[in-house]
Amino acid sequence: MSAHPGIVLPDHPAGLPIGPGWRDDVPDAPVVFPYDGTIVARAPVGTVELAREAVAVGAGVRRRVAALSSATRRAILLRVERELAEHTDEFVALLVAETGKTRADCAVEFSRTVFTWTAAAEEVAHIHGETVPLDLQASGEGLIGFWTRRPVGLVVGIAGFNGPVLLASHKIAPAIAAGCPVICKPAPATPLATLWLADIVRRAAVAHGAPPEMVQVVTGDAEVGRTLVTAPEVAVVSFTGSAAVGHQIARDAAPRKTLLELGSNAALIVDADADLDAAVDAVLRGGFYFNGQACIAVQRVIVCEPIREEFLGRLTARIGELTVGDPRDPATRIAPLINDASTARVLEWIEQAEQAGAKIVHGGRVVDRSVEPTILLDVPEHARAWCEEIFAPVVAVNSVPDLATALETANRSRYGLHASVFTRSLAGAFRAIEELDVGGVIVNEVPGFRSDVMPYGGVKDSGVGREGPRFAIEELTVTRMAVIRPQ
């Protein structure tokens, strides 16, 4: 079919990249532009049978992929990076169309995507082992020992809808760097950019003498996903998405290894001595990017009592800067959520918070199909808008007496991905770093800050394992010990 206005559909084969070619004998379904409900394109929909086929193919090619030289794996990654960069404008337009995120947010996502492939290529040279002094024990005298890192085997990577090509890249690129075949399952609502990415990767593989089936994509429903994660041939399942789904995947996948990048309700703490303009700017930047659909977006703002009123005054004075509208317009900051069901859920949570005693300072309505940027004040901690992940352009502001109480309040959550603290106190900053029970503490910047080379992941219900190419490669390799008695 013809492309949605403003985008150019990629010229890759029809169907799904399963096995050495593309399977075009599959049904399809529409991909919808969240802003106006129009059809962007029709995308292939995988089945349980195709998932089983992909697993068998991936397992069959495991040793060939593991045997690829470091130079070959690095060359594939760099070739993908170059081709991605050549199609920046087209990818950004496609991401806007299938995710409904603003053009500015999609541009950031794609820039990070290109960088991730470069970073993965650079890490190939750092996969190595060490010698072991076996003669520290009498039994080891005369022996030579060393260990290397070996690819773990077939990887299944399941990505969320909020950053489809970036999240897919954080699954696929480290797998290639580690020497593992990978099957990627994109979210049903946002498969298009991932399918294009897979075509680029497979052509890069062929150009360097590697099997194209080292990367496969299977779309489909939850049953397709369950087929992938329960297959005994799979060594690792890497998932980015909601906590509830991630916990079920961990149960289904056992005893296979799982890497889970799950949800959160990220806290931003404003100390009494903080730069208030910087803190307000962080809430505006960090609470509403990706239309609030980011696991490390600001959700809970915990303000020390002495500066509560001044902070609120500055925040409400600037909330109007967040323009609601068509995500294709470069001036738009807030656009619709991924679907109407998400919008209905968010409105319900806002209403529940208000009924529980919270005050709606700004927003709380739907404007131009979008949830208006919303500020809730004095939200009870049992309200879902505070204690669960709202995944929307909504922030909840509560006040506490001091920094110590703020840290305790932030920690009263089943989640622990990122948190941030705004303070001029070095002691306060280090106290937050020591006491906040999260995977990352960000000082004087948004909790949503993420460098794609840093270790990224959570604690508690926010998941296990770490991403970032270096750290993902470690997760996707195992040590192999060698012990030699010279004859």
C-alpha positions, 0 to 999 in steps of 0.5 A: 500500500502507499505510504502514510503522508510524510514518510517513505516506507523502506524498500525491504522484502515483504513478510518476516525475516525468518531463516535465510530469506523472508517469509511472505506467507503470513497475515498482516495487520494495520499499523496505526498513527496514534495522532489521527488513527489513520493507517501507516502501513500493513505489517506482517503478523507472526504465528506460533509456528513461525516462532518455533521455526525461527527458534530452530533456525537460530539454534541451528546457526549458533555455532556458525555465528559463534565462530565469526571473527572479532573483525567480522562482527565489528565490521557488521556492526559498523556497516549497520551504523553507516547505513542507519545514519544514511537514512536518518530522516526517513527513520525519524519520520517512520518512528513518528508515524508508528509511535506517535511521539514528537519529531524531536523525541524520535530524532533523539531516539534515532541518534541514540540508536546510531550511537549504540551500534558504534558503541557495540562495535567498539566493545568487540575488542574488549571481549577477553579473559585472564590467566588464573594462578592455579598454583596458589593451591598445591593441587594446581602446581604445574598447571596452566589456567586461563579463562575466555568469554564465550557466546551464550547461544541463542538470544530472544530480545523483546522490545517495547513500543516506546522506543522501538528501534533503539530498544531493538538495537540494544538487543541485537547489537550486543548479541552480534558483538558477543557472537550470538544469533538473536530473534527480536520480537517488536511490540505489535503496535510498532514493528516497522522500524525494527523490520527495516533495521533487521533488513539492514543488519542481514544485508550487512551480515551477508556482505561480510560472509555471515549468515543472514539468519543470525538476526530474525524478527518474529512479530505477533501476540503474547502467545508468540512471545511465550513460544519464544521465551519457553523454547529450550533452545533459547539461552537468554531472554532480554525483555524491555517492558512492563513489570507485570509482563516481565515477571511473567516472562521470568517465570515462563523462561525459567531456568533460562537466563532473563535480562529484564528492563522493567517499569518504574515511577521515577522520583525527582527530589528537590532539596531545600538548597536546590537551584529551583529553575534547574529543578523545574526545567528538569521536571518539564524535560524529564516528565513529558518526553516520549509523551511520558511513556518512558520508564525513567520519566519523572513521575514522583516529585518530592519537594522539601517543605521550605521551598514547596510554594516557590517551586510550585509557582515556578513549575505552574508558570512554565507548564504552558510551554509544553505544546500539545498537538500533531507530533509531525509539527516540530513545535509539538512537545506532547502528542497522543499516547500509543492508543485509546486504551492507554489514554482511558487508563490514565484518565481513570488514575487521575480521577482516582487520585483526585478522589483520594485527596489529590489536587489537579494543579494543571491538566487532567483532560484530553486535548487534541486526542492527547492527555494534557500535561498534568500536575497532581499535588499531594497525592496519597502514596497508595494512589496508583498515580503515585505508587505505580507506573503511569506511563503518561505526561503526568507528574505528582508533586508531594512535599516532605520536611527534609532530604532524609525524609525525601530519600525514605519516601523515594525508597517506599516503592516496589520499583527502583530504576533511576532517581534524581536529586537536585541539591547544592550540597555535596554531602546531600548528593553523596547521601542520595547516591548511598541511600537511594535503592535504585539502579542509577542516581542522577544528581542535578539532572533528570532521572531519565538521563541515560548514556547508551554506554553506561550500565543501565538497569534496575533493582526490586521490581524494576528488573535484573541485569544491565544494558549498555553494550559492554554490560549486555555483552557480559550478560550474553557471554559466559566464562570458559575455564581452560586448565592445562597440564603440560606433558 
